[in-house]
Amino acid sequence: MPALPSGHDQLAQWLRQHATSLAGLDPAAPIDDLEPLRDIIGDARVVAVGENSHFIREFSLARHRILRFLAERCGFTVYALEFGFSEGFPVDTWVGGAGQDDDLDLLSEVAIPWGVSHSLRWLRQHNHTAAHPVRFTGVGIPEAGGSLLPALTPLADYVRDVDPEALPMLDTARGIAEQFAAPSGALAAPAWARLETAEQDALSAVLARLLIRFRSVEPLHLTRSDRDSYCTTSRCNVSRGPSTPTTGSASWPTSTPGAA
């Protein structure tokens, strides 16, 4: 009886039949070698691009070339990244052309070690002449769960103009949140645990009140602002302490076909 092919042999055979070789990883090189992706993408409006591990240079270079292909040849208009939702606002403004080319280092210190700064710089350059500019949005929680401050800051900026009576609640939330703010949830959790229970409860309560207020006075906000600003800022709102912060996903009004 002939031996059955091993799992390794089956995988090797499948790869020989279906795999397509890349011409290289140079971010500036032609992207014709990525054309086989077009059949895989089809009419999808969202394309998920993953990687096996962070901080691997080859993965980030390949991802950058795929981003170029999706934007240049498939018409995708949003680049959504594992990145703080609130922290993504100034980065989106920058890739849209605001400020100076060197401002990215000031806007987002985490963009460089994550290996995406070159993609963001390319997006800014691409948007200068693109018929359909590419927006940027983060889909993660603030500071990897380490701080509420990146979410509270744009919330305060919005409320200051639209609903100033809510500012005292935001001041209370910021005062407590500053006591456990850290670059990650692993560092913030012990500081949160050291807070008095009364302070933890006070933060949860004031955040819940803010969320309720946003929903209950929506008509007032819309007379003083606009629908897009209201919807985006309301998704910065949070309803609990740092162990379970709640942030929403972006709802940008974009031209289709969708997001990369």
N, C-alpha and C positions, 0 to 999 in steps of 0.2 A: 504494500500500500504506500503510495507516495506521501511524503511528509507534507503537512499543511504549512503554508507560508506563515512565518511568525508575524506578530503585530508590527515589528520593525520593518519587515519586508513589504508588508501591505502599505505602510505609510510611505516608504521609499517609492513604491510603484505609483501610488496616487500622486505624489509630488512630481515625478517624472512626466506624468500625463497632464497635470493641471497647472503646475507652477510656471511663473513667468519671471525671468531674471530682470533685475533693475540694472540700468546702465551705470549707475553710480549713486552717490549720496551728496554730491555737490549741490547745495541749495540753489545756486544760480544756473545750473545746467539745464538744458532743454528737458521738457517733461513728456516727450512723446512716448517714452517707455512705460508711462502710467496709463496709457489709453485703454488697456484691458480692464481697468477699473470701471470704465463707463458702462459696460454690460452688467457688472455687479451692482452698480448704483441704480441703474434703471431710472425710474421716476421717483425714487425716494426723496423725501424732503428733509430728512435728517440722516446723517451719516456719522456713526460712532467710530472714532479712531482710537484704539487703545495701545498699550505697550506692556511689555512684560515686567518692566521695572523702571522706577524713576532714576534720573542721573546717569543714564546710559546714552552716550553721545550719539551712537548710531541710530538709536530709536528716535531721538529728537530730530535728527537730520532727515530721516525718512518721513516722519510726521510733517515736517515743514514742506517737503516736496509734495506730499499728498494735499496739504492745505492749499498750496499754489494751484494744483490741478483742480481742486474743487471750486476755488474762487475764479480762476482764469478761464476754465473750460466748461464748467458745469453750472456756473452762475449762482453758487451759494452765497448767502449774504450775512450770515452770522457765524462767528467763531466762538463757541461756548467751551469753557475750559474749567477744569477742576481748580477753582480759584474763588476767593471770597466774593459773594454776590455784591455786597456794598463796595468792596475795594475795586470792583470792576468798573464802577462809574467813571472815575477820572481816567482810567486806562482807555475806556471806550472813547472818551472825549479826545484823548491824545491821538489814538489811531485814526480818528476822524480829521486830524489836521491841526488841532489847537496846540498852542505853546511852541516850544522849541524841540528840535530833534533829540537833544540830550536830556530832556525832562523825564524820560522813562525811569532813569535811575532814581529820581526823587519820588516818582509816583508809586513805584512798586519794587521794593528791595527783593521780594521773593521771585520776581520774574527771571532774574539772572541765574540763581542756583537751580531753578527748575528747568533751565535750558530752553526757555521759550522767548527770551528777549529778542533773538534774531527773527523769530516769526512775527512778533509784534512790530518790530521795526520794518519788516517787509510789508506788513499790512498798512502801516502808515504811508509808505511809499506807493503801494498799490492804490490806495484810496485817493491819491492826488489826481489820478487820471481815470480811474475806473468809472464806467457807466453806472454800475451798481456797487457802491462802496460796501465794504464788509464791516459790520458792527462787531464789537467784542462784549462778551458778558461772562461773568463768573457764575458758577452753579453750586458753589460750596458755601459753608457757613463761615462767619467772620473769624479770621485768624486761626483757622483750623480748630475752631471750638474754644479758643483761648481767651477771647475778649468780645464783649458786646459793643465796644466803643466804635469800631468801624461801621456798625449798623446805626448806632445812635447819632453819630455825627451828621450824616445826610438827613436823618429824620429831624434833627434840631434845625438845620438850615431851612428845611421846608416849612416846619411849623412856625418858625420865627416870622415868616412872611404871611402865612396862610391862617394860622390858628395860634396866635401868641399866648392865649390863655392856657394853652397846654404846656408852655415852657417850664413852669415850676415842676411838673411831673417829670419832664425830661431831665431837669437839673438833679432831681432826686435820684433818678435811675443812673445817671452818669456818675454821681458821687459814690454810689455803692459799687458800680461796675469797675471804677478805677482801682478799687482795692484788690481785685483779683485778676486784673488784665495781664495777659502773658502771651507769648508768641504761639502757644499751642495749648490744647486741652490738658495735656499731661502736666503742664506747669501750672495751669490755672486751677485745676481741680483741688489740689491741697490748699491753695489760698482761699478758694470758695468754702472749703470745709472748715477753715478757721474762723470764718465770719460767725457772728452771733446768729442764732436762729431767727431772732427778730429782724435782723437786717436781710437775711435770705428771704423771709416772708414779705418784707416790705418791698424788695425788688420785684419779686413775682407779682405782687399785688399792683404795683404801679405800672408794670409792663402790661398786665391784663387790662388795666384801666385805659391805657393808651390805645390798645387794640380796639377796645369797645368804643372809645371816643372816635377813632378813625371811621369805624363803621357807622356810627350813629349820626355823625355830622357830615357825612359824605356830600350831601347837597350843598352845604355851606362851603366846603373845600372846593367844589367844582365851580362855584361862582367866583372864587378868588384865585383859582389855578386852572388846570386843564386835566382832562381825563388821563393822559399818559403820565403826567407828573404825580397825580394822585395814586394811580395803580402801582407805579414803580416804587414810590416812597412807602406806600402801605406794606409792601413786601419786605421793607427793611425792618418793619416792626417785629417784635419778639414777644413771646408770651410766657417764657419761663426763665429760670436761671441758666448758668453756663452749661449745665449737664445736658440740657435739651433745648438749645436755642432753636427758634423756628424762623427760617428765612424762606422766601419764595423764589421762584424762578423768574427770569426776566420775561416780560411780555412786550418786546419791542415791536412797533409797527414796521414791518420790513416787507420788501418785495420778495416774492417767492422766487426760486423753489424752496429755500429753507435754510437750515443751519448745518454747519460742518462741525 
